[in-house]
Amino acid sequence: MKFTTMRLCGGEALMAIPVDEIRLDMERASELLRRVGCTIKQTDEMMIILDWNEMETTIYPQGKVMFFPLKDRSLCIKYAAEILKEII
C-alpha cells in the first residue's frame, strides 16, 4: 500500500493518506482492532481514536491515519500500513 503524508498540529503530528481510494466500515474496523488488543478511546462513523505505540492515533473512513506525537515520516507510513492491514 502506498501513502502520502501530511504534517499537522504545528509539526507534532503526521497523517498517512492512502494513495488508492479506501472506504472503511468503522464499526467493523473498531471490532477488529479490539480483537487484536487495541484499546479504543472513541469510535463513531467519522473516526476511531486509539492508542498505538504510545501515540494517540485517529483513523478516518477514507483510510487516513493520524499519529500524535510523531515526526518521522517513515514510521508514520509503517504504522499506518500495520493498522490498515488489520482492518481491511
HTML snippet that shows the backbone in 3Dmol.js (N, CA, C, O; Angstrom):
<script src="https://3Dmol.org/build/3Dmol-min.js"></script>
<div id="view" style="width:600px;height:400px;position:relative"></div>
<script>
const pdb = `
ATOM      1  N   MET A   1       0.836  -1.165   0.000  1.00  0.00           N
ATOM      2  CA  MET A   1       0.000   0.000   0.000  1.00  0.00           C
ATOM      3  C   MET A   1       0.894   1.246   0.000  1.00  0.00           C
ATOM      4  O   MET A   1       1.878   1.317   0.736  1.00  0.00           O
ATOM      5  N   LYS A   2       0.540   2.215  -0.828  1.00  0.00           N
ATOM      6  CA  LYS A   2       1.318   3.444  -0.915  1.00  0.00           C
ATOM      7  C   LYS A   2       0.590   4.572  -0.199  1.00  0.00           C
ATOM      8  O   LYS A   2      -0.640   4.626  -0.171  1.00  0.00           O
ATOM      9  N   PHE A   3       1.387   5.476   0.381  1.00  0.00           N
ATOM     10  CA  PHE A   3       0.836   6.596   1.139  1.00  0.00           C
ATOM     11  C   PHE A   3       1.538   7.894   0.769  1.00  0.00           C
ATOM     12  O   PHE A   3       2.686   7.899   0.325  1.00  0.00           O
ATOM     13  N   THR A   4       0.822   8.985   0.961  1.00  0.00           N
ATOM     14  CA  THR A   4       1.441  10.293   1.058  1.00  0.00           C
ATOM     15  C   THR A   4       1.326  10.674   2.527  1.00  0.00           C
ATOM     16  O   THR A   4       0.532  10.080   3.258  1.00  0.00           O
ATOM     17  N   THR A   5       2.100  11.648   2.966  1.00  0.00           N
ATOM     18  CA  THR A   5       1.998  12.080   4.355  1.00  0.00           C
ATOM     19  C   THR A   5       1.742  13.575   4.416  1.00  0.00           C
ATOM     20  O   THR A   5       2.065  14.322   3.492  1.00  0.00           O
ATOM     21  N   MET A   6       1.154  13.988   5.526  1.00  0.00           N
ATOM     22  CA  MET A   6       0.877  15.390   5.759  1.00  0.00           C
ATOM     23  C   MET A   6       1.253  15.695   7.210  1.00  0.00           C
ATOM     24  O   MET A   6       0.902  14.950   8.125  1.00  0.00           O
ATOM     25  N   ARG A   7       1.969  16.795   7.401  1.00  0.00           N
ATOM     26  CA  ARG A   7       2.354  17.238   8.732  1.00  0.00           C
ATOM     27  C   ARG A   7       1.223  18.112   9.296  1.00  0.00           C
ATOM     28  O   ARG A   7       0.710  18.993   8.606  1.00  0.00           O
ATOM     29  N   LEU A   8       0.840  17.859  10.559  1.00  0.00           N
ATOM     30  CA  LEU A   8      -0.264  18.574  11.197  1.00  0.00           C
ATOM     31  C   LEU A   8       0.144  19.066  12.583  1.00  0.00           C
ATOM     32  O   LEU A   8       1.215  18.720  13.081  1.00  0.00           O
ATOM     33  N   CYS A   9      -0.703  19.860  13.192  1.00  0.00           N
ATOM     34  CA  CYS A   9      -0.531  20.317  14.582  1.00  0.00           C
ATOM     35  C   CYS A   9       0.826  20.968  14.800  1.00  0.00           C
ATOM     36  O   CYS A   9       1.525  20.640  15.759  1.00  0.00           O
ATOM     37  N   GLY A  10       1.199  21.871  13.933  1.00  0.00           N
ATOM     38  CA  GLY A  10       2.475  22.562  14.089  1.00  0.00           C
ATOM     39  C   GLY A  10       3.672  21.651  13.961  1.00  0.00           C
ATOM     40  O   GLY A  10       4.733  21.942  14.514  1.00  0.00           O
ATOM     41  N   GLY A  11       3.523  20.544  13.237  1.00  0.00           N
ATOM     42  CA  GLY A  11       4.616  19.609  13.025  1.00  0.00           C
ATOM     43  C   GLY A  11       4.720  18.519  14.072  1.00  0.00           C
ATOM     44  O   GLY A  11       5.633  17.695  14.013  1.00  0.00           O
ATOM     45  N   GLU A  12       3.804  18.496  15.029  1.00  0.00           N
ATOM     46  CA  GLU A  12       3.843  17.490  16.100  1.00  0.00           C
ATOM     47  C   GLU A  12       3.123  16.196  15.733  1.00  0.00           C
ATOM     48  O   GLU A  12       3.270  15.185  16.419  1.00  0.00           O
ATOM     49  N   ALA A  13       2.348  16.229  14.656  1.00  0.00           N
ATOM     50  CA  ALA A  13       1.587  15.051  14.233  1.00  0.00           C
ATOM     51  C   ALA A  13       1.804  14.814  12.746  1.00  0.00           C
ATOM     52  O   ALA A  13       2.105  15.733  11.984  1.00  0.00           O
ATOM     53  N   LEU A  14       1.643  13.568  12.362  1.00  0.00           N
ATOM     54  CA  LEU A  14       1.703  13.193  10.947  1.00  0.00           C
ATOM     55  C   LEU A  14       0.465  12.383  10.591  1.00  0.00           C
ATOM     56  O   LEU A  14      -0.053  11.615  11.403  1.00  0.00           O
ATOM     57  N   MET A  15       0.000  12.573   9.352  1.00  0.00           N
ATOM     58  CA  MET A  15      -1.112  11.788   8.840  1.00  0.00           C
ATOM     59  C   MET A  15      -0.646  11.037   7.597  1.00  0.00           C
ATOM     60  O   MET A  15      -0.046  11.618   6.693  1.00  0.00           O
ATOM     61  N   ALA A  16      -0.930   9.739   7.567  1.00  0.00           N
ATOM     62  CA  ALA A  16      -0.684   8.915   6.390  1.00  0.00           C
ATOM     63  C   ALA A  16      -1.989   8.869   5.594  1.00  0.00           C
ATOM     64  O   ALA A  16      -3.058   8.589   6.137  1.00  0.00           O
ATOM     65  N   ILE A  17      -1.874   9.149   4.302  1.00  0.00           N
ATOM     66  CA  ILE A  17      -3.039   9.192   3.430  1.00  0.00           C
ATOM     67  C   ILE A  17      -2.836   8.168   2.312  1.00  0.00           C
ATOM     68  O   ILE A  17      -1.914   8.314   1.510  1.00  0.00           O
ATOM     69  N   PRO A  18      -3.681   7.135   2.245  1.00  0.00           N
ATOM     70  CA  PRO A  18      -3.518   6.133   1.194  1.00  0.00           C
ATOM     71  C   PRO A  18      -3.659   6.753  -0.192  1.00  0.00           C
ATOM     72  O   PRO A  18      -4.533   7.587  -0.425  1.00  0.00           O
ATOM     73  N   VAL A  19      -2.800   6.342  -1.095  1.00  0.00           N
ATOM     74  CA  VAL A  19      -2.868   6.830  -2.477  1.00  0.00           C
ATOM     75  C   VAL A  19      -4.114   6.273  -3.163  1.00  0.00           C
ATOM     76  O   VAL A  19      -4.811   6.995  -3.875  1.00  0.00           O
ATOM     77  N   ASP A  20      -4.389   4.998  -2.947  1.00  0.00           N
ATOM     78  CA  ASP A  20      -5.575   4.364  -3.525  1.00  0.00           C
ATOM     79  C   ASP A  20      -6.798   4.662  -2.653  1.00  0.00           C
ATOM     80  O   ASP A  20      -6.686   4.789  -1.434  1.00  0.00           O
ATOM     81  N   GLU A  21      -7.943   4.768  -3.283  1.00  0.00           N
ATOM     82  CA  GLU A  21      -9.171   5.063  -2.559  1.00  0.00           C
ATOM     83  C   GLU A  21      -9.563   3.894  -1.666  1.00  0.00           C
ATOM     84  O   GLU A  21      -9.576   2.740  -2.094  1.00  0.00           O
ATOM     85  N   ILE A  22      -9.880   4.215  -0.427  1.00  0.00           N
ATOM     86  CA  ILE A  22     -10.302   3.219   0.567  1.00  0.00           C
ATOM     87  C   ILE A  22     -11.568   3.746   1.232  1.00  0.00           C
ATOM     88  O   ILE A  22     -11.722   4.955   1.407  1.00  0.00           O
ATOM     89  N   ARG A  23     -12.455   2.864   1.593  1.00  0.00           N
ATOM     90  CA  ARG A  23     -13.634   3.234   2.381  1.00  0.00           C
ATOM     91  C   ARG A  23     -13.783   2.182   3.470  1.00  0.00           C
ATOM     92  O   ARG A  23     -14.094   1.027   3.182  1.00  0.00           O
ATOM     93  N   LEU A  24     -13.564   2.575   4.714  1.00  0.00           N
ATOM     94  CA  LEU A  24     -13.604   1.644   5.838  1.00  0.00           C
ATOM     95  C   LEU A  24     -14.996   1.576   6.456  1.00  0.00           C
ATOM     96  O   LEU A  24     -15.694   2.585   6.554  1.00  0.00           O
ATOM     97  N   ASP A  25     -15.387   0.386   6.867  1.00  0.00           N
ATOM     98  CA  ASP A  25     -16.566   0.188   7.703  1.00  0.00           C
ATOM     99  C   ASP A  25     -16.077   0.416   9.132  1.00  0.00           C
ATOM    100  O   ASP A  25     -15.397  -0.441   9.696  1.00  0.00           O
ATOM    101  N   MET A  26     -16.412   1.551   9.714  1.00  0.00           N
ATOM    102  CA  MET A  26     -15.833   1.953  11.000  1.00  0.00           C
ATOM    103  C   MET A  26     -16.250   1.027  12.142  1.00  0.00           C
ATOM    104  O   MET A  26     -15.457   0.777  13.050  1.00  0.00           O
ATOM    105  N   GLU A  27     -17.460   0.524  12.110  1.00  0.00           N
ATOM    106  CA  GLU A  27     -17.910  -0.401  13.155  1.00  0.00           C
ATOM    107  C   GLU A  27     -17.103  -1.700  13.086  1.00  0.00           C
ATOM    108  O   GLU A  27     -16.642  -2.207  14.109  1.00  0.00           O
ATOM    109  N   ARG A  28     -16.942  -2.222  11.900  1.00  0.00           N
ATOM    110  CA  ARG A  28     -16.153  -3.451  11.711  1.00  0.00           C
ATOM    111  C   ARG A  28     -14.691  -3.213  12.073  1.00  0.00           C
ATOM    112  O   ARG A  28     -14.069  -4.054  12.722  1.00  0.00           O
ATOM    113  N   ALA A  29     -14.142  -2.076  11.659  1.00  0.00           N
ATOM    114  CA  ALA A  29     -12.750  -1.754  11.957  1.00  0.00           C
ATOM    115  C   ALA A  29     -12.524  -1.685  13.469  1.00  0.00           C
ATOM    116  O   ALA A  29     -11.522  -2.198  13.967  1.00  0.00           O
ATOM    117  N   SER A  30     -13.444  -1.057  14.197  1.00  0.00           N
ATOM    118  CA  SER A  30     -13.324  -0.971  15.659  1.00  0.00           C
ATOM    119  C   SER A  30     -13.290  -2.356  16.287  1.00  0.00           C
ATOM    120  O   SER A  30     -12.476  -2.629  17.169  1.00  0.00           O
ATOM    121  N   GLU A  31     -14.176  -3.222  15.828  1.00  0.00           N
ATOM    122  CA  GLU A  31     -14.225  -4.577  16.370  1.00  0.00           C
ATOM    123  C   GLU A  31     -12.938  -5.345  16.080  1.00  0.00           C
ATOM    124  O   GLU A  31     -12.411  -6.026  16.959  1.00  0.00           O
ATOM    125  N   LEU A  32     -12.435  -5.238  14.862  1.00  0.00           N
ATOM    126  CA  LEU A  32     -11.193  -5.932  14.513  1.00  0.00           C
ATOM    127  C   LEU A  32     -10.010  -5.406  15.330  1.00  0.00           C
ATOM    128  O   LEU A  32      -9.152  -6.183  15.746  1.00  0.00           O
ATOM    129  N   LEU A  33      -9.963  -4.112  15.555  1.00  0.00           N
ATOM    130  CA  LEU A  33      -8.883  -3.542  16.372  1.00  0.00           C
ATOM    131  C   LEU A  33      -8.971  -4.027  17.816  1.00  0.00           C
ATOM    132  O   LEU A  33      -7.949  -4.317  18.439  1.00  0.00           O
ATOM    133  N   ARG A  34     -10.182  -4.116  18.347  1.00  0.00           N
ATOM    134  CA  ARG A  34     -10.354  -4.647  19.709  1.00  0.00           C
ATOM    135  C   ARG A  34      -9.868  -6.099  19.786  1.00  0.00           C
ATOM    136  O   ARG A  34      -9.233  -6.495  20.763  1.00  0.00           O
ATOM    137  N   ARG A  35     -10.167  -6.876  18.765  1.00  0.00           N
ATOM    138  CA  ARG A  35      -9.757  -8.289  18.752  1.00  0.00           C
ATOM    139  C   ARG A  35      -8.247  -8.473  18.797  1.00  0.00           C
ATOM    140  O   ARG A  35      -7.756  -9.469  19.328  1.00  0.00           O
ATOM    141  N   VAL A  36      -7.501  -7.506  18.236  1.00  0.00           N
ATOM    142  CA  VAL A  36      -6.030  -7.618  18.265  1.00  0.00           C
ATOM    143  C   VAL A  36      -5.432  -6.894  19.471  1.00  0.00           C
ATOM    144  O   VAL A  36      -4.218  -6.707  19.555  1.00  0.00           O
ATOM    145  N   GLY A  37      -6.308  -6.486  20.416  1.00  0.00           N
ATOM    146  CA  GLY A  37      -5.814  -5.940  21.673  1.00  0.00           C
ATOM    147  C   GLY A  37      -5.720  -4.438  21.783  1.00  0.00           C
ATOM    148  O   GLY A  37      -5.166  -3.932  22.759  1.00  0.00           O
ATOM    149  N   CYS A  38      -6.240  -3.710  20.821  1.00  0.00           N
ATOM    150  CA  CYS A  38      -6.203  -2.239  20.891  1.00  0.00           C
ATOM    151  C   CYS A  38      -7.295  -1.741  21.828  1.00  0.00           C
ATOM    152  O   CYS A  38      -8.401  -2.280  21.854  1.00  0.00           O
ATOM    153  N   THR A  39      -6.976  -0.721  22.583  1.00  0.00           N
ATOM    154  CA  THR A  39      -7.956  -0.061  23.421  1.00  0.00           C
ATOM    155  C   THR A  39      -8.495   1.143  22.661  1.00  0.00           C
ATOM    156  O   THR A  39      -7.761   2.083  22.355  1.00  0.00           O
ATOM    157  N   ILE A  40      -9.775   1.098  22.366  1.00  0.00           N
ATOM    158  CA  ILE A  40     -10.429   2.158  21.626  1.00  0.00           C
ATOM    159  C   ILE A  40     -10.905   3.214  22.621  1.00  0.00           C
ATOM    160  O   ILE A  40     -11.633   2.902  23.563  1.00  0.00           O
ATOM    161  N   LYS A  41     -10.493   4.462  22.410  1.00  0.00           N
ATOM    162  CA  LYS A  41     -10.921   5.565  23.273  1.00  0.00           C
ATOM    163  C   LYS A  41     -12.266   6.126  22.825  1.00  0.00           C
ATOM    164  O   LYS A  41     -13.110   6.480  23.648  1.00  0.00           O
ATOM    165  N   GLN A  42     -12.452   6.202  21.514  1.00  0.00           N
ATOM    166  CA  GLN A  42     -13.682   6.768  20.956  1.00  0.00           C
ATOM    167  C   GLN A  42     -13.899   6.169  19.574  1.00  0.00           C
ATOM    168  O   GLN A  42     -12.951   5.945  18.822  1.00  0.00           O
ATOM    169  N   THR A  43     -15.148   5.919  19.257  1.00  0.00           N
ATOM    170  CA  THR A  43     -15.463   5.436  17.921  1.00  0.00           C
ATOM    171  C   THR A  43     -16.838   5.922  17.501  1.00  0.00           C
ATOM    172  O   THR A  43     -17.772   5.941  18.302  1.00  0.00           O
ATOM    173  N   ASP A  44     -16.955   6.308  16.262  1.00  0.00           N
ATOM    174  CA  ASP A  44     -18.236   6.645  15.651  1.00  0.00           C
ATOM    175  C   ASP A  44     -18.071   6.481  14.144  1.00  0.00           C
ATOM    176  O   ASP A  44     -17.071   5.925  13.691  1.00  0.00           O
ATOM    177  N   GLU A  45     -19.032   6.955  13.367  1.00  0.00           N
ATOM    178  CA  GLU A  45     -18.953   6.750  11.917  1.00  0.00           C
ATOM    179  C   GLU A  45     -17.905   7.631  11.245  1.00  0.00           C
ATOM    180  O   GLU A  45     -17.598   7.430  10.070  1.00  0.00           O
ATOM    181  N   MET A  46     -17.349   8.606  11.969  1.00  0.00           N
ATOM    182  CA  MET A  46     -16.384   9.535  11.383  1.00  0.00           C
ATOM    183  C   MET A  46     -14.934   9.281  11.784  1.00  0.00           C
ATOM    184  O   MET A  46     -14.019   9.700  11.074  1.00  0.00           O
ATOM    185  N   MET A  47     -14.704   8.592  12.926  1.00  0.00           N
ATOM    186  CA  MET A  47     -13.332   8.348  13.357  1.00  0.00           C
ATOM    187  C   MET A  47     -13.264   7.293  14.443  1.00  0.00           C
ATOM    188  O   MET A  47     -14.234   7.020  15.150  1.00  0.00           O
ATOM    189  N   ILE A  48     -12.069   6.708  14.549  1.00  0.00           N
ATOM    190  CA  ILE A  48     -11.727   5.799  15.644  1.00  0.00           C
ATOM    191  C   ILE A  48     -10.479   6.393  16.285  1.00  0.00           C
ATOM    192  O   ILE A  48      -9.496   6.677  15.601  1.00  0.00           O
ATOM    193  N   ILE A  49     -10.524   6.579  17.597  1.00  0.00           N
ATOM    194  CA  ILE A  49      -9.360   7.090  18.319  1.00  0.00           C
ATOM    195  C   ILE A  49      -8.882   5.996  19.259  1.00  0.00           C
ATOM    196  O   ILE A  49      -9.659   5.442  20.037  1.00  0.00           O
ATOM    197  N   LEU A  50      -7.587   5.691  19.176  1.00  0.00           N
ATOM    198  CA  LEU A  50      -6.992   4.643  19.987  1.00  0.00           C
ATOM    199  C   LEU A  50      -5.539   4.995  20.286  1.00  0.00           C
ATOM    200  O   LEU A  50      -4.981   5.929  19.711  1.00  0.00           O
ATOM    201  N   ASP A  51      -4.942   4.236  21.188  1.00  0.00           N
ATOM    202  CA  ASP A  51      -3.500   4.352  21.426  1.00  0.00           C
ATOM    203  C   ASP A  51      -2.789   3.324  20.576  1.00  0.00           C
ATOM    204  O   ASP A  51      -3.202   2.166  20.524  1.00  0.00           O
ATOM    205  N   TRP A  52      -1.724   3.736  19.909  1.00  0.00           N
ATOM    206  CA  TRP A  52      -0.905   2.843  19.080  1.00  0.00           C
ATOM    207  C   TRP A  52       0.547   3.225  19.329  1.00  0.00           C
ATOM    208  O   TRP A  52       0.951   4.353  19.049  1.00  0.00           O
ATOM    209  N   ASN A  53       1.327   2.297  19.851  1.00  0.00           N
ATOM    210  CA  ASN A  53       2.745   2.562  20.136  1.00  0.00           C
ATOM    211  C   ASN A  53       2.935   3.863  20.917  1.00  0.00           C
ATOM    212  O   ASN A  53       3.796   4.682  20.596  1.00  0.00           O
ATOM    213  N   GLU A  54       2.108   4.027  21.949  1.00  0.00           N
ATOM    214  CA  GLU A  54       2.194   5.176  22.857  1.00  0.00           C
ATOM    215  C   GLU A  54       1.875   6.511  22.187  1.00  0.00           C
ATOM    216  O   GLU A  54       2.332   7.560  22.643  1.00  0.00           O
ATOM    217  N   MET A  55       1.102   6.477  21.118  1.00  0.00           N
ATOM    218  CA  MET A  55       0.659   7.700  20.443  1.00  0.00           C
ATOM    219  C   MET A  55      -0.859   7.679  20.341  1.00  0.00           C
ATOM    220  O   MET A  55      -1.470   6.618  20.215  1.00  0.00           O
ATOM    221  N   GLU A  56      -1.459   8.861  20.396  1.00  0.00           N
ATOM    222  CA  GLU A  56      -2.879   8.948  20.101  1.00  0.00           C
ATOM    223  C   GLU A  56      -3.023   8.812  18.585  1.00  0.00           C
ATOM    224  O   GLU A  56      -2.390   9.544  17.824  1.00  0.00           O
ATOM    225  N   THR A  57      -3.843   7.892  18.168  1.00  0.00           N
ATOM    226  CA  THR A  57      -3.982   7.554  16.758  1.00  0.00           C
ATOM    227  C   THR A  57      -5.439   7.684  16.355  1.00  0.00           C
ATOM    228  O   THR A  57      -6.331   7.176  17.036  1.00  0.00           O
ATOM    229  N   THR A  58      -5.672   8.363  15.253  1.00  0.00           N
ATOM    230  CA  THR A  58      -7.028   8.561  14.754  1.00  0.00           C
ATOM    231  C   THR A  58      -7.123   7.982  13.352  1.00  0.00           C
ATOM    232  O   THR A  58      -6.308   8.282  12.480  1.00  0.00           O
ATOM    233  N   ILE A  59      -8.135   7.147  13.155  1.00  0.00           N
ATOM    234  CA  ILE A  59      -8.380   6.510  11.864  1.00  0.00           C
ATOM    235  C   ILE A  59      -9.683   7.085  11.303  1.00  0.00           C
ATOM    236  O   ILE A  59     -10.680   7.203  12.015  1.00  0.00           O
ATOM    237  N   TYR A  60      -9.659   7.439  10.023  1.00  0.00           N
ATOM    238  CA  TYR A  60     -10.811   8.026   9.355  1.00  0.00           C
ATOM    239  C   TYR A  60     -11.350   7.058   8.302  1.00  0.00           C
ATOM    240  O   TYR A  60     -10.613   6.187   7.840  1.00  0.00           O
ATOM    241  N   PRO A  61     -12.624   7.193   7.912  1.00  0.00           N
ATOM    242  CA  PRO A  61     -13.238   6.249   6.968  1.00  0.00           C
ATOM    243  C   PRO A  61     -12.515   6.141   5.629  1.00  0.00           C
ATOM    244  O   PRO A  61     -12.604   5.108   4.965  1.00  0.00           O
ATOM    245  N   GLN A  62     -11.803   7.189   5.222  1.00  0.00           N
ATOM    246  CA  GLN A  62     -11.088   7.176   3.944  1.00  0.00           C
ATOM    247  C   GLN A  62      -9.743   6.459   4.051  1.00  0.00           C
ATOM    248  O   GLN A  62      -8.973   6.445   3.090  1.00  0.00           O
ATOM    249  N   GLY A  63      -9.452   5.861   5.218  1.00  0.00           N
ATOM    250  CA  GLY A  63      -8.192   5.153   5.414  1.00  0.00           C
ATOM    251  C   GLY A  63      -7.059   6.051   5.878  1.00  0.00           C
ATOM    252  O   GLY A  63      -5.931   5.583   6.031  1.00  0.00           O
ATOM    253  N   LYS A  64      -7.330   7.328   6.105  1.00  0.00           N
ATOM    254  CA  LYS A  64      -6.305   8.231   6.638  1.00  0.00           C
ATOM    255  C   LYS A  64      -6.045   7.858   8.088  1.00  0.00           C
ATOM    256  O   LYS A  64      -6.968   7.523   8.830  1.00  0.00           O
ATOM    257  N   VAL A  65      -4.767   7.918   8.486  1.00  0.00           N
ATOM    258  CA  VAL A  65      -4.394   7.584   9.855  1.00  0.00           C
ATOM    259  C   VAL A  65      -3.472   8.684  10.376  1.00  0.00           C
ATOM    260  O   VAL A  65      -2.428   8.961   9.785  1.00  0.00           O
ATOM    261  N   MET A  66      -3.870   9.315  11.498  1.00  0.00           N
ATOM    262  CA  MET A  66      -3.080  10.388  12.094  1.00  0.00           C
ATOM    263  C   MET A  66      -2.459   9.908  13.404  1.00  0.00           C
ATOM    264  O   MET A  66      -3.117   9.262  14.219  1.00  0.00           O
ATOM    265  N   PHE A  67      -1.185  10.235  13.588  1.00  0.00           N
ATOM    266  CA  PHE A  67      -0.445   9.863  14.793  1.00  0.00           C
ATOM    267  C   PHE A  67       0.034  11.123  15.502  1.00  0.00           C
ATOM    268  O   PHE A  67       0.596  12.021  14.875  1.00  0.00           O
ATOM    269  N   PHE A  68      -0.194  11.185  16.826  1.00  0.00           N
ATOM    270  CA  PHE A  68       0.268  12.319  17.625  1.00  0.00           C
ATOM    271  C   PHE A  68       0.847  11.798  18.934  1.00  0.00           C
ATOM    272  O   PHE A  68       0.177  11.015  19.608  1.00  0.00           O
ATOM    273  N   PRO A  69       2.019  12.179  19.314  1.00  0.00           N
ATOM    274  CA  PRO A  69       3.012  12.934  18.559  1.00  0.00           C
ATOM    275  C   PRO A  69       3.852  11.997  17.691  1.00  0.00           C
ATOM    276  O   PRO A  69       4.167  10.879  18.097  1.00  0.00           O
ATOM    277  N   LEU A  70       4.203  12.453  16.517  1.00  0.00           N
ATOM    278  CA  LEU A  70       5.089  11.707  15.622  1.00  0.00           C
ATOM    279  C   LEU A  70       5.655  12.670  14.590  1.00  0.00           C
ATOM    280  O   LEU A  70       4.920  13.467  14.006  1.00  0.00           O
ATOM    281  N   LYS A  71       6.954  12.595  14.370  1.00  0.00           N
ATOM    282  CA  LYS A  71       7.615  13.461  13.395  1.00  0.00           C
ATOM    283  C   LYS A  71       8.314  12.684  12.283  1.00  0.00           C
ATOM    284  O   LYS A  71       8.735  13.277  11.290  1.00  0.00           O
ATOM    285  N   ASP A  72       8.443  11.372  12.432  1.00  0.00           N
ATOM    286  CA  ASP A  72       9.167  10.528  11.484  1.00  0.00           C
ATOM    287  C   ASP A  72       8.217  10.011  10.399  1.00  0.00           C
ATOM    288  O   ASP A  72       7.339   9.194  10.678  1.00  0.00           O
ATOM    289  N   ARG A  73       8.393  10.484   9.173  1.00  0.00           N
ATOM    290  CA  ARG A  73       7.503  10.099   8.066  1.00  0.00           C
ATOM    291  C   ARG A  73       7.556   8.597   7.772  1.00  0.00           C
ATOM    292  O   ARG A  73       6.528   7.995   7.462  1.00  0.00           O
ATOM    293  N   SER A  74       8.723   7.997   7.864  1.00  0.00           N
ATOM    294  CA  SER A  74       8.850   6.559   7.596  1.00  0.00           C
ATOM    295  C   SER A  74       8.060   5.743   8.607  1.00  0.00           C
ATOM    296  O   SER A  74       7.393   4.775   8.242  1.00  0.00           O
ATOM    297  N   LEU A  75       8.132   6.131   9.882  1.00  0.00           N
ATOM    298  CA  LEU A  75       7.357   5.424  10.904  1.00  0.00           C
ATOM    299  C   LEU A  75       5.864   5.645  10.709  1.00  0.00           C
ATOM    300  O   LEU A  75       5.066   4.735  10.936  1.00  0.00           O
ATOM    301  N   CYS A  76       5.487   6.832  10.294  1.00  0.00           N
ATOM    302  CA  CYS A  76       4.080   7.124  10.031  1.00  0.00           C
ATOM    303  C   CYS A  76       3.530   6.145   8.991  1.00  0.00           C
ATOM    304  O   CYS A  76       2.467   5.557   9.185  1.00  0.00           O
ATOM    305  N   ILE A  77       4.245   5.979   7.912  1.00  0.00           N
ATOM    306  CA  ILE A  77       3.811   5.070   6.853  1.00  0.00           C
ATOM    307  C   ILE A  77       3.816   3.622   7.332  1.00  0.00           C
ATOM    308  O   ILE A  77       2.884   2.869   7.047  1.00  0.00           O
ATOM    309  N   LYS A  78       4.846   3.237   8.048  1.00  0.00           N
ATOM    310  CA  LYS A  78       4.946   1.869   8.576  1.00  0.00           C
ATOM    311  C   LYS A  78       3.774   1.552   9.499  1.00  0.00           C
ATOM    312  O   LYS A  78       3.121   0.519   9.355  1.00  0.00           O
ATOM    313  N   TYR A  79       3.511   2.461  10.459  1.00  0.00           N
ATOM    314  CA  TYR A  79       2.429   2.233  11.413  1.00  0.00           C
ATOM    315  C   TYR A  79       1.060   2.230  10.728  1.00  0.00           C
ATOM    316  O   TYR A  79       0.209   1.405  11.059  1.00  0.00           O
ATOM    317  N   ALA A  80       0.842   3.131   9.792  1.00  0.00           N
ATOM    318  CA  ALA A  80      -0.433   3.168   9.079  1.00  0.00           C
ATOM    319  C   ALA A  80      -0.670   1.867   8.315  1.00  0.00           C
ATOM    320  O   ALA A  80      -1.777   1.329   8.327  1.00  0.00           O
ATOM    321  N   ALA A  81       0.360   1.369   7.657  1.00  0.00           N
ATOM    322  CA  ALA A  81       0.234   0.105   6.921  1.00  0.00           C
ATOM    323  C   ALA A  81      -0.083  -1.046   7.873  1.00  0.00           C
ATOM    324  O   ALA A  81      -0.885  -1.919   7.539  1.00  0.00           O
ATOM    325  N   GLU A  82       0.539  -1.058   9.055  1.00  0.00           N
ATOM    326  CA  GLU A  82       0.272  -2.113  10.033  1.00  0.00           C
ATOM    327  C   GLU A  82      -1.186  -2.057  10.513  1.00  0.00           C
ATOM    328  O   GLU A  82      -1.849  -3.090  10.611  1.00  0.00           O
ATOM    329  N   ILE A  83      -1.671  -0.876  10.803  1.00  0.00           N
ATOM    330  CA  ILE A  83      -3.041  -0.722  11.276  1.00  0.00           C
ATOM    331  C   ILE A  83      -4.033  -1.119  10.186  1.00  0.00           C
ATOM    332  O   ILE A  83      -4.944  -1.910  10.427  1.00  0.00           O
ATOM    333  N   LEU A  84      -3.854  -0.571   8.995  1.00  0.00           N
ATOM    334  CA  LEU A  84      -4.813  -0.854   7.928  1.00  0.00           C
ATOM    335  C   LEU A  84      -4.816  -2.327   7.531  1.00  0.00           C
ATOM    336  O   LEU A  84      -5.844  -2.859   7.112  1.00  0.00           O
ATOM    337  N   LYS A  85      -3.680  -2.975   7.662  1.00  0.00           N
ATOM    338  CA  LYS A  85      -3.611  -4.422   7.386  1.00  0.00           C
ATOM    339  C   LYS A  85      -4.554  -5.195   8.294  1.00  0.00           C
ATOM    340  O   LYS A  85      -5.110  -6.216   7.889  1.00  0.00           O
ATOM    341  N   GLU A  86      -4.739  -4.715   9.522  1.00  0.00           N
ATOM    342  CA  GLU A  86      -5.610  -5.384  10.483  1.00  0.00           C
ATOM    343  C   GLU A  86      -7.099  -5.177  10.195  1.00  0.00           C
ATOM    344  O   GLU A  86      -7.928  -5.990  10.606  1.00  0.00           O
ATOM    345  N   ILE A  87      -7.441  -4.095   9.492  1.00  0.00           N
ATOM    346  CA  ILE A  87      -8.858  -3.746   9.388  1.00  0.00           C
ATOM    347  C   ILE A  87      -9.422  -3.742   7.959  1.00  0.00           C
ATOM    348  O   ILE A  87     -10.622  -3.543   7.770  1.00  0.00           O
ATOM    349  N   ILE A  88      -8.577  -3.959   6.972  1.00  0.00           N
ATOM    350  CA  ILE A  88      -9.105  -4.006   5.587  1.00  0.00           C
ATOM    351  C   ILE A  88      -9.413  -5.438   5.208  1.00  0.00           C
ATOM    352  O   ILE A  88      -9.864  -5.697   4.092  1.00  0.00           O
TER     353      ILE A  88
END
`;
const viewer = $3Dmol.createViewer("view");
viewer.addModel(pdb, "pdb");
viewer.setStyle({}, {cartoon: {color: "spectrum"}});
viewer.zoomTo();
viewer.render();
</script>
